[in-house]
Amino acid sequence: MNPLPNVGAGGTVKPLPNVGAGGTVNPLLWERTPNDAQPRTGASGGAAADPVLRVSGVAPSSVPPHERGWGGCWRRYASGMGTPRRRRTPLYVEVEIQAPLERVWELTQDTDAHPRWDLRFSRITPVEELPAGGYRFVYERSLPFHTLKGVGVSVGERSRPDGSRTSALKFATDDRLSPMGEGRGYWRYVPTATGTRFITGYDYEPGFGAVGALMDRLVTRRLIGWMTALSFDRLRMWAETGEEPGRWPVVSTFMLWRSQRPRAARCLRRPPTRDASVMDDAPATLEGLETP
């Protein structure tokens, strides 16, 4: 058995290194982070004396001074810094539509038709064409007491060697009340024997600073993912049956007695391959798209 650090070879007891002359205890002395090879002094107030870094397991050298302490802990927790399992997960939604690819393309690329099935938008207004192709637009989402606004750019590929099509998007907003800040994403249209696989993948920076980042982790991202899936099923019904989305408002999803109501559960919410990266599957046009 290893002897206690404060017991000498002859059995004499030595004062613990973290106990001061007056009997006060400094709990930070001798405590280390997994990546910190230096003993904690507690007196300098530097990275080695930061109890938050000890708890979070973040290497002190990787954290700037203004991000240390409990305030920095809150910001790091919200953003996922130092904890890979807490990093943002891009949203993914896929739906099988038994309708021709051309029909799905028409309902998704037309800026008048798009807001009719997509719950994330109330209005999309084209502003100008881009020199390299595509167009810039302004989007709105009406809420009971406020209308969220932002701008975006989009470009589509109508002809690809495998017969599929793509659409790439970047968006941004300076609306302080928007839960979504700057973001990017794509749509894929894959022809099948019975119709079209319609796929989206996108990610965004949360709004509202650190509080918004925490809310995004707990609530917002899940809600937006659910809205996207529900919207995709509304699109499916419109493309397959001609039944317009206006007949199925959001409240209809809770009408459990109506089996034909739109349902987010009909959509795939994760890539078919577990190790697939959502944004790695984005078309090359996304990288070349200019800033909104």
N, C-alpha and C positions, 0 to 999 in steps of 0.2 A: 504494500500500500504506500502511495506517495505521501510524504509528510505534508502537513499544512504549511502554506507559504510563510506564516508568521511564527512557526515553531522551529527553533534551531536544532542542531544535531544533538546537543546535550539536554534537550528538553526545555531549554529556556524559551520563554515567550517574548517575541518581538512585536512592537506595535505594527499594525497593518499600515501599508504605505498610503492608504487613502484616509487615514485618520490623522487629523491635525493635532497640534500641540494642545489645543484647548478641548480636545475630545470631539470636535466637529467632524462629520463624515462627508467626504466628497465622493459621491457615488459614481462620478464620471472617471475617476482615476483608475488606470489599468483596464478599462473597458475598451474593446476594440470592435470595429466593424469587420465583416469578413474580408474586406479588401484593404484594410488599413493596418500597416505593419508597425505603426508608431503607437506607444502608450498614450492614453488620454491624460492630458494635464489638468484640464478643467480651469486653468487660470488664464490661459491666453485668449479664450473665447473663440478660437479658430475652429476649423473643420473637425479636429480631433475631439473637441469638447461639445460637439453637437449630438445630443441624445437622439434626435430624430434620425440622423444618418445611421446610428447604431441600430435602431429599430427597423428602418426600411431596408437596410442592406445595400445602400447606394454608396459607391466609392466616393469619399469626400473630395478627391481631386477632380471628380467629374461634375461637381456641383458648384456653380459660382456663388460668391459670398451672399448676394442678395436672395438666393434661393434656399439658404440654410435657416434653421430654426423651425418653429411650428407653423409659421405662415408659409414657408417654403414647402413644408410637408404637405399642407393642404393642396397647394398648387401641383406638387409632384404626384400626389394621389389621384387628383382629378385628371391629370394628363397622362398618367401611366408611366412616368419616367422612372427608370430603374426596375420596373416590374413588367417584363414582357408579357406575362399572362393577362395584364390589364390594358394592353394597348388597344386602340380602337379597332374594331372589326368592320371592314367595309360591308355595305349592304349588298345582298344578292337576292334576286327574285327571278324565277323562271316559270313560265306557264305554257302549256300545250294548247294551241288554238287550231281547231279544225276549220280553217279557212285559208284561202290562198295567200301567199306571202305578199302579193300586190295589195290585197285588201288590208292586211295588217299595216303595211307601210303607209297606206293612204290615211288611215285613222290615227296613226302616231306622228306623222310628219306634218300634217295639216295643222297650223297653229290655231284654227278655229275649232277643230274637232278635238284636239289634244286635251284642253281643259274640261271638256265635257265628261271624259271618263277618268281623268287623273285627279284624285282628291288633293294632290299637293299644289294645284294651281287653280286659280279662278279666272285668270286671263293671261294670254301670251301675245305680245304685240311685236312683230318684226320691226326693226329699226333701220338696218342697212345691210347690204351685202358685204362680205369680206373680200379683200383683194385676192386672197389665196383660195377662195371658195368657202361656202357656208354663209352664215348670216349672224348678225347680232340682234338680240331681242331684249325686251323688258318683260318681266313676269310679275304677277301679283297673286297674293293669297288673302282673300277677305276673311277677317275674323269678326266676332261680334262688336269689338270696340276698336279695332285697328286693322289696317290693310298692310300686310308685309309686301315689300317691293325689293326687286333686285334686277341685275342684268346678267345676261348669259351670251355665250357664243356656241354655235353648233355647226357641224358639218357631217354630211352623210355620204356613204359609199353605196351606190345603187348596183354596181356590178363587181363581183369578186370571182376569182377562178373556180371556187367551190359552189357557186350559186347563191351564197349567202349575201346578206347586206349588213351594214353597220351604221351607227350614228354616234358621234362623239360629242361631248358637252363639257363646258366649263362654266361655272357661275359664281357670282359674288354679290354681296349686299353690304351696304353701310347702315342698314336698319338696326338700331340698337335693340329692338325687341325681337329680332329674328333668332330662333334657336339654332339656325344653320348659318354658318358664315361662308367662307370660300370653299368651293367643292369642285369635283370633276367626276365624270362617269361616262357610261356608254350603253348602247342598246345593240343587241345582236339578233338578227333575223335568220333563222336556220330552217330551210325547207325540209319537210319530212314527207313520208308517204301519205299521211293523212292531213297535212296542213303545214303549220309553222310553229317552231319553238321560238318564243319571244323571251329574251334574256336581258336583264340589266345588272350592272355592277356599278356602285358609286360610293364615294366617300366624301366627307366634308369636315371642316373645322367647326367645332361647336361655338355658338355665340355665348354671350354673358360672362366671358372670362372664366375664372376658376369654378365659380358656382355653376355656370352653364356646362362646363366640362363634366362636373360631377353628375349633374342632372341628365346629361347626355348618356353617361354610363348606366345610370339607373333606370331612366324612363324614356327620354326623348328618342334615342336611337331605336328602341324597340317599337315605339309608337309610329315613327316614320316608316320603319320596315313593314309594320302591319298595314299602314295606309297604302304603301306601294303595292303590296300583295293584293289587297282588296281592290285597288284600282286596276290591276292587271286582270283580275277576274271579271270586273265590269267591262273591260275592253274585250275579253274573250266572248262574253255574252253578246256584245254588240256586233262583233265580227261574225260570229256563228249564226245568230238568229235574227239580227237586224233590230233587236230590242234596245232602244236607246237608253243610255245610262241614267238619264233624268228620272226614269221610272223607279230606279233603285237608289234612293239617297242613303247616306251613311247609316241612318237609324234602321234601315231595312235589314242590316246584318244581324240585328238582335231579334228579328221576327222568326224565332226558331220553328214556328209552325209552317213557314214557307220554305220548302226544301229547295226551290230553285233560286233562292236569293243569292247574291254574290257572297263569296266566302274567301277569306285570305288563305284558309287551310287548303284550298285546291292548288295553291302554288307551291313550288319548291323554294325553300328559303336558304338552302345551303348548296354549294357546288356539288355535283354528283360525285366527284372525286374528293375525298377528305383532305388530301394534302394540296389541293388546287388553291392557288392564290387568286382572289377575285380580280384585283386590279392588274395582275400580270396578264390577264386574258383580254385586256383592253386593246382596241385596234390601234395601229401605228398613227392614225390620224389624230388621236388624242394628244400625243406629244407635240405635234406640229401646230396644234390649235393655239391661236393667240390669246392673250389675257383678256377677259371681258372688259 
